Amino acid sequence: MSRIFGEVRQNGYVVRDIEATMKHWVEVLGVGPFFYIPEATFERFTFRGVESAPRLSLAFANSGDLQVELIQQHNDAPSMYAEFLNQGREGLQHVSSWEEDIDAIVARAADRGIEVGQRGTIAGGIEFVYFDTGVHPGTVFEVSNLAGPLAAFPQMIADAARSWDGSDPIRLLSP
């Protein structure tokens, strides 16, 4: 539990080939099912305070209470994902908490000198903020507000993982 950002609920992996990565998680690690969004849609997205338009594929599964998110960026739009890949990295890029008052967390982080790296809202109204917490892979912290129509999404993924029998390992979602 972070006193600044809240409880870690998700590990986010930035990958170069999301379909191969899902296959690895399912077949080798036995984690699934994955809920796959081939082209995520954003209502807004800023990188270091400047508008940007990354084209992303996203996939979500659970391992116990921890959600696994896979992210593949398909263009060269500025983002913390592209930055991560351009540094020769692939894999764990961030951890995430799910909190209601994102603005309060942004203020607490700013008081500690932690800056916002990227911020946005994905279609459906989920707001997210990634904090630039240093160059060590996997220590970028994301906070998401899961209010609105998609608030039940994480629970649906967790429930599917608990009852998963190995069939239908990748489930396509429409944006």
TIVO-2410 file (N, C-alpha, C; in nm, 3 decimals):
# residues 175
REC num residu      c1      c2      c3 atome chaine
REC   1      M   0.085  -0.118   0.000     N      A
REC   1      M   0.000   0.000   0.000    CA      A
REC   1      M   0.089   0.124   0.000     C      A
REC   2      S   0.071   0.209  -0.097     N      A
REC   2      S   0.144   0.335  -0.102    CA      A
REC   2      S   0.065   0.441  -0.026     C      A
REC   3      R   0.130   0.512   0.064     N      A
REC   3      R   0.063   0.620   0.138    CA      A
REC   3      R   0.029   0.735   0.045     C      A
REC   4      I   0.094   0.743  -0.069     N      A
REC   4      I   0.070   0.852  -0.163    CA      A
REC   4      I  -0.036   0.813  -0.266     C      A
REC   5      F  -0.021   0.693  -0.323     N      A
REC   5      F  -0.102   0.655  -0.439    CA      A
REC   5      F  -0.212   0.553  -0.411     C      A
REC   6      G  -0.205   0.481  -0.301     N      A
REC   6      G  -0.306   0.380  -0.271    CA      A
REC   6      G  -0.255   0.239  -0.294     C      A
REC   7      E  -0.346   0.143  -0.284     N      A
REC   7      E  -0.313   0.001  -0.295    CA      A
REC   7      E  -0.283  -0.038  -0.440     C      A
REC   8      V  -0.175  -0.111  -0.461     N      A
REC   8      V  -0.143  -0.160  -0.595    CA      A
REC   8      V  -0.244  -0.267  -0.633     C      A
REC   9      R  -0.313  -0.244  -0.744     N      A
REC   9      R  -0.417  -0.336  -0.791    CA      A
REC   9      R  -0.383  -0.398  -0.926     C      A
REC  10      Q  -0.283  -0.338  -0.995     N      A
REC  10      Q  -0.253  -0.381  -1.132    CA      A
REC  10      Q  -0.105  -0.365  -1.162     C      A
REC  11      N  -0.052  -0.460  -1.238     N      A
REC  11      N   0.081  -0.447  -1.300    CA      A
REC  11      N   0.060  -0.426  -1.449     C      A
REC  12      G   0.125  -0.324  -1.505     N      A
REC  12      G   0.110  -0.291  -1.646    CA      A
REC  12      G   0.238  -0.319  -1.723     C      A
REC  13      Y   0.226  -0.400  -1.825     N      A
REC  13      Y   0.340  -0.442  -1.908    CA      A
REC  13      Y   0.329  -0.380  -2.046     C      A
REC  14      V   0.432  -0.310  -2.088     N      A
REC  14      V   0.438  -0.254  -2.223    CA      A
REC  14      V   0.514  -0.354  -2.308     C      A
REC  15      V   0.452  -0.396  -2.418     N      A
REC  15      V   0.507  -0.503  -2.500    CA      A
REC  15      V   0.509  -0.463  -2.647     C      A
REC  16      R   0.590  -0.530  -2.723     N      A
REC  16      R   0.598  -0.503  -2.867    CA      A
REC  16      R   0.498  -0.585  -2.948     C      A
REC  17      D   0.454  -0.699  -2.895     N      A
REC  17      D   0.360  -0.786  -2.966    CA      A
REC  17      D   0.258  -0.838  -2.865     C      A
REC  18      I   0.145  -0.771  -2.856     N      A
REC  18      I   0.046  -0.804  -2.753    CA      A
REC  18      I  -0.015  -0.942  -2.773     C      A
REC  19      E  -0.035  -0.982  -2.898     N      A
REC  19      E  -0.096  -1.113  -2.922    CA      A
REC  19      E  -0.002  -1.226  -2.880     C      A
REC  20      A   0.127  -1.214  -2.913     N      A
REC  20      A   0.224  -1.314  -2.868    CA      A
REC  20      A   0.237  -1.314  -2.716     C      A
REC  21      T   0.229  -1.196  -2.656     N      A
REC  21      T   0.241  -1.186  -2.511    CA      A
REC  21      T   0.120  -1.249  -2.442     C      A
REC  22      M   0.000  -1.224  -2.493     N      A
REC  22      M  -0.119  -1.289  -2.437    CA      A
REC  22      M  -0.106  -1.440  -2.446     C      A
REC  23      K  -0.062  -1.488  -2.561     N      A
REC  23      K  -0.044  -1.632  -2.582    CA      A
REC  23      K   0.054  -1.689  -2.478     C      A
REC  24      H   0.164  -1.618  -2.452     N      A
REC  24      H   0.262  -1.662  -2.353    CA      A
REC  24      H   0.199  -1.668  -2.213     C      A
REC  25      W   0.128  -1.562  -2.175     N      A
REC  25      W   0.066  -1.560  -2.043    CA      A
REC  25      W  -0.034  -1.674  -2.028     C      A
REC  26      V  -0.111  -1.702  -2.134     N      A
REC  26      V  -0.212  -1.807  -2.128    CA      A
REC  26      V  -0.147  -1.946  -2.129     C      A
REC  27      E  -0.062  -1.972  -2.229     N      A
REC  27      E  -0.010  -2.107  -2.249    CA      A
REC  27      E   0.104  -2.144  -2.156     C      A
REC  28      V   0.191  -2.050  -2.124     N      A
REC  28      V   0.307  -2.081  -2.040    CA      A
REC  28      V   0.278  -2.054  -1.893     C      A
REC  29      L   0.215  -1.939  -1.865     N      A
REC  29      L   0.194  -1.900  -1.725    CA      A
REC  29      L   0.057  -1.942  -1.671     C      A
REC  30      G  -0.035  -1.980  -1.761     N      A
REC  30      G  -0.167  -2.026  -1.717    CA      A
REC  30      G  -0.256  -1.915  -1.665     C      A
REC  31      V  -0.231  -1.790  -1.707     N      A
REC  31      V  -0.311  -1.676  -1.662    CA      A
REC  31      V  -0.410  -1.639  -1.772     C      A
REC  32      G  -0.533  -1.619  -1.734     N      A
REC  32      G  -0.636  -1.579  -1.828    CA      A
REC  32      G  -0.772  -1.588  -1.762     C      A
REC  33      P  -0.875  -1.564  -1.838     N      A
REC  33      P  -0.875  -1.521  -1.977    CA      A
REC  33      P  -0.838  -1.373  -1.988     C      A
REC  34      F  -0.791  -1.336  -2.107     N      A
REC  34      F  -0.760  -1.196  -2.136    CA      A
REC  34      F  -0.879  -1.133  -2.207     C      A
REC  35      F  -0.909  -1.012  -2.168     N      A
REC  35      F  -1.009  -0.930  -2.235    CA      A
REC  35      F  -0.932  -0.829  -2.319     C      A
REC  36      Y  -0.947  -0.840  -2.451     N      A
REC  36      Y  -0.860  -0.774  -2.548    CA      A
REC  36      Y  -0.933  -0.662  -2.621     C      A
REC  37      I  -0.872  -0.545  -2.619     N      A
REC  37      I  -0.923  -0.428  -2.693    CA      A
REC  37      I  -0.819  -0.395  -2.800     C      A
REC  38      P  -0.842  -0.435  -2.926     N      A
REC  38      P  -0.741  -0.414  -3.030    CA      A
REC  38      P  -0.706  -0.268  -3.056     C      A
REC  39      E  -0.804  -0.178  -3.041     N      A
REC  39      E  -0.776  -0.035  -3.062    CA      A
REC  39      E  -0.851   0.046  -2.957     C      A
REC  40      A  -0.779   0.086  -2.853     N      A
REC  40      A  -0.838   0.166  -2.746    CA      A
REC  40      A  -0.869   0.306  -2.797     C      A
REC  41      T  -0.975   0.364  -2.747     N      A
REC  41      T  -1.017   0.498  -2.786    CA      A
REC  41      T  -1.007   0.590  -2.665     C      A
REC  42      F  -0.945   0.706  -2.686     N      A
REC  42      F  -0.929   0.803  -2.578    CA      A
REC  42      F  -1.018   0.924  -2.602     C      A
REC  43      E  -1.078   0.974  -2.494     N      A
REC  43      E  -1.149   1.102  -2.501    CA      A
REC  43      E  -1.047   1.215  -2.500     C      A
REC  44      R  -0.936   1.193  -2.426     N      A
REC  44      R  -0.824   1.289  -2.426    CA      A
REC  44      R  -0.700   1.216  -2.377     C      A
REC  45      F  -0.583   1.268  -2.416     N      A
REC  45      F  -0.455   1.209  -2.374    CA      A
REC  45      F  -0.349   1.319  -2.382     C      A
REC  46      T  -0.277   1.341  -2.273     N      A
REC  46      T  -0.166   1.434  -2.275    CA      A
REC  46      T  -0.041   1.364  -2.225     C      A
REC  47      F   0.071   1.398  -2.286     N      A
REC  47      F   0.202   1.349  -2.246    CA      A
REC  47      F   0.286   1.470  -2.208     C      A
REC  48      R   0.327   1.474  -2.083     N      A
REC  48      R   0.405   1.586  -2.028    CA      A
REC  48      R   0.335   1.720  -2.058     C      A
REC  49      G   0.201   1.719  -2.046     N      A
REC  49      G   0.121   1.840  -2.060    CA      A
REC  49      G   0.083   1.878  -2.202     C      A
REC  50      V   0.126   1.799  -2.301     N      A
REC  50      V   0.098   1.830  -2.442    CA      A
REC  50      V   0.007   1.721  -2.499     C      A
REC  51      E  -0.094   1.763  -2.575     N      A
REC  51      E  -0.186   1.667  -2.638    CA      A
REC  51      E  -0.108   1.566  -2.722     C      A
REC  52      S  -0.149   1.441  -2.716     N      A
REC  52      S  -0.088   1.336  -2.796    CA      A
REC  52      S  -0.197   1.236  -2.833     C      A
REC  53      A  -0.168   1.149  -2.928     N      A
REC  53      A  -0.268   1.053  -2.976    CA      A
REC  53      A  -0.205   0.916  -3.000     C      A
REC  54      P  -0.164   0.846  -2.894     N      A
REC  54      P  -0.110   0.713  -2.915    CA      A
REC  54      P  -0.219   0.616  -2.958     C      A
REC  55      R  -0.185   0.527  -3.049     N      A
REC  55      R  -0.275   0.419  -3.090    CA      A
REC  55      R  -0.233   0.296  -3.010     C      A
REC  56      L  -0.323   0.247  -2.926     N      A
REC  56      L  -0.290   0.139  -2.834    CA      A
REC  56      L  -0.383   0.020  -2.848     C      A
REC  57      S  -0.326  -0.099  -2.825     N      A
REC  57      S  -0.404  -0.218  -2.797    CA      A
REC  57      S  -0.386  -0.248  -2.649     C      A
REC  58      L  -0.493  -0.291  -2.584     N      A
REC  58      L  -0.490  -0.322  -2.442    CA      A
REC  58      L  -0.548  -0.460  -2.418     C      A
REC  59      A  -0.496  -0.530  -2.317     N      A
REC  59      A  -0.551  -0.658  -2.276    CA      A
REC  59      A  -0.542  -0.668  -2.125     C      A
REC  60      F  -0.645  -0.728  -2.064     N      A
REC  60      F  -0.655  -0.737  -1.919    CA      A
REC  60      F  -0.690  -0.878  -1.876     C      A
REC  61      A  -0.622  -0.925  -1.772     N      A
REC  61      A  -0.654  -1.053  -1.708    CA      A
REC  61      A  -0.623  -1.037  -1.560     C      A
REC  62      N  -0.658  -1.137  -1.482     N      A
REC  62      N  -0.626  -1.135  -1.339    CA      A
REC  62      N  -0.547  -1.260  -1.303     C      A
REC  63      S  -0.457  -1.242  -1.208     N      A
REC  63      S  -0.391  -1.352  -1.140    CA      A
REC  63      S  -0.421  -1.329  -0.993     C      A
REC  64      G  -0.516  -1.404  -0.939     N      A
REC  64      G  -0.564  -1.376  -0.804    CA      A
REC  64      G  -0.628  -1.239  -0.801     C      A
REC  65      D  -0.591  -1.158  -0.703     N      A
REC  65      D  -0.648  -1.024  -0.691    CA      A
REC  65      D  -0.574  -0.920  -0.774     C      A
REC  66      L  -0.463  -0.959  -0.835     N      A
REC  66      L  -0.382  -0.864  -0.912    CA      A
REC  66      L  -0.421  -0.867  -1.060     C      A
REC  67      Q  -0.454  -0.750  -1.113     N      A
REC  67      Q  -0.485  -0.741  -1.256    CA      A
REC  67      Q  -0.356  -0.724  -1.335     C      A
REC  68      V  -0.350  -0.791  -1.449     N      A
REC  68      V  -0.239  -0.779  -1.543    CA      A
REC  68      V  -0.292  -0.702  -1.663     C      A
REC  69      E  -0.221  -0.593  -1.700     N      A
REC  69      E  -0.256  -0.516  -1.818    CA      A
REC  69      E  -0.141  -0.526  -1.917     C      A
REC  70      L  -0.173  -0.555  -2.041     N      A
REC  70      L  -0.074  -0.555  -2.150    CA      A
REC  70      L  -0.106  -0.438  -2.241     C      A
REC  71      I  -0.001  -0.366  -2.285     N      A
REC  71      I  -0.018  -0.247  -2.368    CA      A
REC  71      I   0.079  -0.254  -2.484     C      A
REC  72      Q   0.027  -0.240  -2.605     N      A
REC  72      Q   0.113  -0.227  -2.723    CA      A
REC  72      Q   0.078  -0.096  -2.792     C      A
REC  73      Q   0.180  -0.014  -2.815     N      A
REC  73      Q   0.159   0.111  -2.889    CA      A
REC  73      Q   0.194   0.085  -3.036     C      A
REC  74      H   0.105   0.132  -3.126     N      A
REC  74      H   0.120   0.105  -3.269    CA      A
REC  74      H   0.171   0.224  -3.350     C      A
REC  75      N   0.192   0.337  -3.287     N      A
REC  75      N   0.244   0.453  -3.361    CA      A
REC  75      N   0.355   0.518  -3.278     C      A
REC  76      D   0.410   0.627  -3.329     N      A
REC  76      D   0.522   0.691  -3.258    CA      A
REC  76      D   0.479   0.818  -3.183     C      A
REC  77      A   0.349   0.830  -3.153     N      A
REC  77      A   0.300   0.946  -3.077    CA      A
REC  77      A   0.368   0.948  -2.940     C      A
REC  78      P   0.401   1.065  -2.891     N      A
REC  78      P   0.467   1.075  -2.760    CA      A
REC  78      P   0.380   1.016  -2.648     C      A
REC  79      S   0.442   0.930  -2.568     N      A
REC  79      S   0.377   0.870  -2.451    CA      A
REC  79      S   0.485   0.808  -2.363     C      A
REC  80      M   0.447   0.776  -2.241     N      A
REC  80      M   0.541   0.707  -2.154    CA      A
REC  80      M   0.564   0.563  -2.202     C      A
REC  81      Y   0.470   0.508  -2.278     N      A
REC  81      Y   0.488   0.373  -2.334    CA      A
REC  81      Y   0.597   0.377  -2.441     C      A
REC  82      A   0.586   0.475  -2.533     N      A
REC  82      A   0.687   0.488  -2.639    CA      A
REC  82      A   0.823   0.519  -2.579     C      A
REC  83      E   0.826   0.604  -2.479     N      A
REC  83      E   0.951   0.637  -2.411    CA      A
REC  83      E   1.017   0.511  -2.355     C      A
REC  84      F   0.938   0.428  -2.291     N      A
REC  84      F   0.985   0.303  -2.231    CA      A
REC  84      F   1.045   0.211  -2.339     C      A
REC  85      L   0.971   0.192  -2.448     N      A
REC  85      L   1.019   0.106  -2.556    CA      A
REC  85      L   1.142   0.165  -2.624     C      A
REC  86      N   1.146   0.297  -2.641     N      A
REC  86      N   1.260   0.362  -2.706    CA      A
REC  86      N   1.387   0.355  -2.623     C      A
REC  87      Q   1.373   0.325  -2.495     N      A
REC  87      Q   1.489   0.305  -2.408    CA      A
REC  87      Q   1.536   0.159  -2.410     C      A
REC  88      G   1.479   0.081  -2.502     N      A
REC  88      G   1.518  -0.059  -2.516    CA      A
REC  88      G   1.451  -0.151  -2.416     C      A
REC  89      R   1.348  -0.104  -2.350     N      A
REC  89      R   1.280  -0.184  -2.249    CA      A
REC  89      R   1.155  -0.249  -2.306     C      A
REC  90      E   1.114  -0.353  -2.240     N      A
REC  90      E   0.986  -0.418  -2.264    CA      A
REC  90      E   0.953  -0.495  -2.137     C      A
REC  91      G   0.828  -0.492  -2.095     N      A
REC  91      G   0.789  -0.563  -1.974    CA      A
REC  91      G   0.722  -0.469  -1.876     C      A
REC  92      L   0.740  -0.498  -1.746     N      A
REC  92      L   0.673  -0.421  -1.643    CA      A
REC  92      L   0.712  -0.274  -1.653     C      A
REC  93      Q   0.612  -0.190  -1.678     N      A
REC  93      Q   0.634  -0.047  -1.694    CA      A
REC  93      Q   0.570   0.034  -1.583     C      A
REC  94      H   0.459  -0.015  -1.528     N      A
REC  94      H   0.393   0.060  -1.421    CA      A
REC  94      H   0.316  -0.032  -1.328     C      A
REC  95      V   0.286   0.022  -1.211     N      A
REC  95      V   0.189  -0.038  -1.120    CA      A
REC  95      V   0.077   0.064  -1.105     C      A
REC  96      S  -0.042   0.015  -1.070     N      A
REC  96      S  -0.157   0.105  -1.068    CA      A
REC  96      S  -0.244   0.082  -0.945     C      A
REC  97      S  -0.301   0.192  -0.897     N      A
REC  97      S  -0.406   0.184  -0.795    CA      A
REC  97      S  -0.534   0.240  -0.856     C      A
REC  98      W  -0.643   0.210  -0.792     N      A
REC  98      W  -0.772   0.257  -0.839    CA      A
REC  98      W  -0.835   0.341  -0.729     C      A
REC  99      E  -0.838   0.470  -0.749     N      A
REC  99      E  -0.881   0.564  -0.647    CA      A
REC  99      E  -0.987   0.657  -0.703     C      A
REC 100      E  -1.069   0.713  -0.615     N      A
REC 100      E  -1.176   0.803  -0.660    CA      A
REC 100      E  -1.129   0.946  -0.682     C      A
REC 101      D  -1.046   0.999  -0.593     N      A
REC 101      D  -1.010   1.141  -0.598    CA      A
REC 101      D  -0.870   1.158  -0.658     C      A
REC 102      I  -0.863   1.151  -0.790     N      A
REC 102      I  -0.735   1.161  -0.859    CA      A
REC 102      I  -0.670   1.298  -0.837     C      A
REC 103      D  -0.749   1.403  -0.836     N      A
REC 103      D  -0.691   1.537  -0.818    CA      A
REC 103      D  -0.621   1.550  -0.683     C      A
REC 104      A  -0.675   1.488  -0.578     N      A
REC 104      A  -0.609   1.491  -0.447    CA      A
REC 104      A  -0.475   1.418  -0.452     C      A
REC 105      I  -0.470   1.309  -0.527     N      A
REC 105      I  -0.345   1.233  -0.539    CA      A
REC 105      I  -0.244   1.312  -0.621     C      A
REC 106      V  -0.289   1.379  -0.727     N      A
REC 106      V  -0.199   1.464  -0.805    CA      A
REC 106      V  -0.140   1.573  -0.716     C      A
REC 107      A  -0.222   1.632  -0.629     N      A
REC 107      A  -0.173   1.737  -0.538    CA      A
REC 107      A  -0.073   1.679  -0.438     C      A
REC 108      R  -0.101   1.562  -0.380     N      A
REC 108      R  -0.007   1.499  -0.285    CA      A
REC 108      R   0.125   1.468  -0.353     C      A
REC 109      A   0.119   1.418  -0.476     N      A
REC 109      A   0.241   1.386  -0.550    CA      A
REC 109      A   0.320   1.513  -0.579     C      A
REC 110      A   0.251   1.619  -0.622     N      A
REC 110      A   0.317   1.746  -0.653    CA      A
REC 110      A   0.388   1.801  -0.529     C      A
REC 111      D   0.327   1.785  -0.411     N      A
REC 111      D   0.390   1.829  -0.286    CA      A
REC 111      D   0.521   1.756  -0.261     C      A
REC 112      R   0.537   1.639  -0.318     N      A
REC 112      R   0.659   1.559  -0.302    CA      A
REC 112      R   0.753   1.573  -0.422     C      A
REC 113      G   0.718   1.661  -0.516     N      A
REC 113      G   0.802   1.682  -0.633    CA      A
REC 113      G   0.783   1.579  -0.742     C      A
REC 114      I   0.676   1.501  -0.735     N      A
REC 114      I   0.649   1.398  -0.835    CA      A
REC 114      I   0.557   1.459  -0.941     C      A
REC 115      E   0.601   1.455  -1.065     N      A
REC 115      E   0.527   1.518  -1.174    CA      A
REC 115      E   0.441   1.419  -1.252     C      A
REC 116      V   0.337   1.472  -1.314     N      A
REC 116      V   0.252   1.392  -1.402    CA      A
REC 116      V   0.327   1.370  -1.532     C      A
REC 117      G   0.338   1.244  -1.573     N      A
REC 117      G   0.401   1.211  -1.701    CA      A
REC 117      G   0.299   1.209  -1.814     C      A
REC 118      Q   0.185   1.146  -1.789     N      A
REC 118      Q   0.077   1.146  -1.887    CA      A
REC 118      Q  -0.054   1.133  -1.814     C      A
REC 119      R  -0.158   1.183  -1.882     N      A
REC 119      R  -0.290   1.185  -1.820    CA      A
REC 119      R  -0.394   1.177  -1.930     C      A
REC 120      G  -0.506   1.115  -1.900     N      A
REC 120      G  -0.610   1.109  -2.000    CA      A
REC 120      G  -0.737   1.046  -1.949     C      A
REC 121      T  -0.828   1.028  -2.043     N      A
REC 121      T  -0.954   0.961  -2.018    CA      A
REC 121      T  -0.978   0.867  -2.135     C      A
REC 122      I  -1.000   0.743  -2.102     N      A
REC 122      I  -1.029   0.644  -2.205    CA      A
REC 122      I  -1.179   0.645  -2.230     C      A
REC 123      A  -1.220   0.606  -2.349     N      A
REC 123      A  -1.363   0.601  -2.382    CA      A
REC 123      A  -1.435   0.523  -2.274     C      A
REC 124      G  -1.547   0.574  -2.230     N      A
REC 124      G  -1.620   0.513  -2.120    CA      A
REC 124      G  -1.602   0.590  -1.992     C      A
REC 125      G  -1.507   0.686  -1.991     N      A
REC 125      G  -1.494   0.776  -1.879    CA      A
REC 125      G  -1.392   0.741  -1.773     C      A
REC 126      I  -1.309   0.640  -1.794     N      A
REC 126      I  -1.207   0.608  -1.695    CA      A
REC 126      I  -1.091   0.706  -1.709     C      A
REC 127      E  -1.069   0.784  -1.603     N      A
REC 127      E  -0.958   0.879  -1.601    CA      A
REC 127      E  -0.836   0.810  -1.544     C      A
REC 128      F  -0.718   0.845  -1.598     N      A
REC 128      F  -0.593   0.787  -1.549    CA      A
REC 128      F  -0.485   0.894  -1.547     C      A
REC 129      V  -0.390   0.876  -1.455     N      A
REC 129      V  -0.274   0.963  -1.445    CA      A
REC 129      V  -0.153   0.874  -1.421     C      A
REC 130      Y  -0.048   0.894  -1.499     N      A
REC 130      Y   0.080   0.826  -1.478    CA      A
REC 130      Y   0.177   0.929  -1.421     C      A
REC 131      F   0.239   0.893  -1.311     N      A
REC 131      F   0.335   0.982  -1.246    CA      A
REC 131      F   0.476   0.943  -1.285     C      A
REC 132      D   0.557   1.042  -1.313     N      A
REC 132      D   0.697   1.019  -1.349    CA      A
REC 132      D   0.777   1.003  -1.220     C      A
REC 133      T   0.790   0.878  -1.174     N      A
REC 133      T   0.852   0.851  -1.044    CA      A
REC 133      T   0.997   0.806  -1.056     C      A
REC 134      G   1.056   0.819  -1.173     N      A
REC 134      G   1.196   0.780  -1.187    CA      A
REC 134      G   1.217   0.693  -1.309     C      A
REC 135      V   1.342   0.659  -1.333     N      A
REC 135      V   1.376   0.586  -1.455    CA      A
REC 135      V   1.379   0.435  -1.435     C      A
REC 136      H   1.362   0.387  -1.312     N      A
REC 136      H   1.365   0.242  -1.288    CA      A
REC 136      H   1.241   0.178  -1.348     C      A
REC 137      P   1.256   0.075  -1.433     N      A
REC 137      P   1.138   0.012  -1.493    CA      A
REC 137      P   1.044  -0.044  -1.386     C      A
REC 138      G   0.916  -0.027  -1.407     N      A
REC 138      G   0.818  -0.083  -1.318    CA      A
REC 138      G   0.787   0.003  -1.198     C      A
REC 139      T   0.845   0.123  -1.190     N      A
REC 139      T   0.815   0.208  -1.076    CA      A
REC 139      T   0.735   0.331  -1.115     C      A
REC 140      V   0.694   0.340  -1.239     N      A
REC 140      V   0.597   0.443  -1.277    CA      A
REC 140      V   0.468   0.404  -1.206     C      A
REC 141      F   0.401   0.501  -1.146     N      A
REC 141      F   0.277   0.472  -1.075    CA      A
REC 141      F   0.161   0.535  -1.150     C      A
REC 142      E   0.060   0.456  -1.179     N      A
REC 142      E  -0.062   0.503  -1.242    CA      A
REC 142      E  -0.173   0.503  -1.138     C      A
REC 143      V  -0.259   0.601  -1.144     N      A
REC 143      V  -0.380   0.602  -1.063    CA      A
REC 143      V  -0.496   0.618  -1.160     C      A
REC 144      S  -0.597   0.531  -1.146     N      A
REC 144      S  -0.716   0.538  -1.232    CA      A
REC 144      S  -0.839   0.555  -1.146     C      A
REC 145      N  -0.936   0.628  -1.201     N      A
REC 145      N  -1.065   0.645  -1.138    CA      A
REC 145      N  -1.163   0.559  -1.215     C      A
REC 146      L  -1.209   0.452  -1.153     N      A
REC 146      L  -1.297   0.358  -1.221    CA      A
REC 146      L  -1.444   0.386  -1.194     C      A
REC 147      A  -1.481   0.512  -1.199     N      A
REC 147      A  -1.620   0.550  -1.179    CA      A
REC 147      A  -1.695   0.539  -1.313     C      A
REC 148      G  -1.822   0.553  -1.307     N      A
REC 148      G  -1.902   0.556  -1.429    CA      A
REC 148      G  -1.938   0.418  -1.479     C      A
REC 149      P  -1.969   0.410  -1.608     N      A
REC 149      P  -2.023   0.285  -1.663    CA      A
REC 149      P  -1.924   0.169  -1.662     C      A
REC 150      L  -1.795   0.196  -1.654     N      A
REC 150      L  -1.697   0.087  -1.655    CA      A
REC 150      L  -1.646   0.050  -1.516     C      A
REC 151      A  -1.710   0.098  -1.412     N      A
REC 151      A  -1.665   0.072  -1.275    CA      A
REC 151      A  -1.662  -0.077  -1.242     C      A
REC 152      A  -1.750  -0.154  -1.301     N      A
REC 152      A  -1.757  -0.298  -1.273    CA      A
REC 152      A  -1.658  -0.380  -1.356     C      A
REC 153      F  -1.588  -0.317  -1.449     N      A
REC 153      F  -1.497  -0.388  -1.540    CA      A
REC 153      F  -1.391  -0.471  -1.466     C      A
REC 154      P  -1.318  -0.414  -1.368     N      A
REC 154      P  -1.217  -0.495  -1.299    CA      A
REC 154      P  -1.275  -0.617  -1.228     C      A
REC 155      Q  -1.393  -0.602  -1.169     N      A
REC 155      Q  -1.454  -0.716  -1.098    CA      A
REC 155      Q  -1.495  -0.824  -1.197     C      A
REC 156      M  -1.544  -0.784  -1.314     N      A
REC 156      M  -1.581  -0.881  -1.417    CA      A
REC 156      M  -1.459  -0.961  -1.461     C      A
REC 157      I  -1.345  -0.894  -1.477     N      A
REC 157      I  -1.221  -0.963  -1.516    CA      A
REC 157      I  -1.177  -1.059  -1.406     C      A
REC 158      A  -1.180  -1.014  -1.281     N      A
REC 158      A  -1.140  -1.099  -1.168    CA      A
REC 158      A  -1.231  -1.221  -1.156     C      A
REC 159      D  -1.362  -1.201  -1.171     N      A
REC 159      D  -1.457  -1.312  -1.163    CA      A
REC 159      D  -1.433  -1.413  -1.275     C      A
REC 160      A  -1.404  -1.363  -1.395     N      A
REC 160      A  -1.377  -1.453  -1.508    CA      A
REC 160      A  -1.252  -1.536  -1.482     C      A
REC 161      A  -1.150  -1.474  -1.422     N      A
REC 161      A  -1.026  -1.548  -1.393    CA      A
REC 161      A  -1.050  -1.657  -1.289     C      A
REC 162      R  -1.131  -1.628  -1.188     N      A
REC 162      R  -1.156  -1.727  -1.083    CA      A
REC 162      R  -1.227  -1.851  -1.135     C      A
REC 163      S  -1.314  -1.832  -1.234     N      A
REC 163      S  -1.391  -1.946  -1.284    CA      A
REC 163      S  -1.339  -1.999  -1.418     C      A
REC 164      W  -1.225  -1.949  -1.464     N      A
REC 164      W  -1.172  -1.985  -1.596    CA      A
REC 164      W  -1.127  -2.130  -1.600     C      A
REC 165      D  -1.173  -2.203  -1.700     N      A
REC 165      D  -1.135  -2.343  -1.717    CA      A
REC 165      D  -1.033  -2.363  -1.829     C      A
REC 166      G  -0.978  -2.256  -1.881     N      A
REC 166      G  -0.878  -2.263  -1.988    CA      A
REC 166      G  -0.937  -2.243  -2.126     C      A
REC 167      S  -1.069  -2.248  -2.138     N      A
REC 167      S  -1.131  -2.228  -2.269    CA      A
REC 167      S  -1.149  -2.079  -2.296     C      A
REC 168      D  -1.164  -2.047  -2.422     N      A
REC 168      D  -1.187  -1.908  -2.465    CA      A
REC 168      D  -1.088  -1.812  -2.397     C      A
REC 169      P  -0.957  -1.833  -2.422     N      A
REC 169      P  -0.855  -1.759  -2.346    CA      A
REC 169      P  -0.842  -1.612  -2.382     C      A
REC 170      I  -0.884  -1.572  -2.503     N      A
REC 170      I  -0.874  -1.432  -2.542    CA      A
REC 170      I  -1.013  -1.389  -2.590     C      A
REC 171      R  -1.068  -1.290  -2.519     N      A
REC 171      R  -1.205  -1.245  -2.544    CA      A
REC 171      R  -1.202  -1.103  -2.596     C      A
REC 172      L  -1.243  -1.088  -2.718     N      A
REC 172      L  -1.239  -0.960  -2.788    CA      A
REC 172      L  -1.345  -0.865  -2.733     C      A
REC 173      L  -1.301  -0.742  -2.702     N      A
REC 173      L  -1.394  -0.637  -2.658    CA      A
REC 173      L  -1.396  -0.526  -2.761     C      A
REC 174      S  -1.512  -0.471  -2.782     N      A
REC 174      S  -1.525  -0.356  -2.871    CA      A
REC 174      S  -1.500  -0.230  -2.791     C      A
REC 175      P  -1.438  -0.128  -2.855     N      A
REC 175      P  -1.417  -0.002  -2.782    CA      A
REC 175      P  -1.548   0.066  -2.750     C      A
***
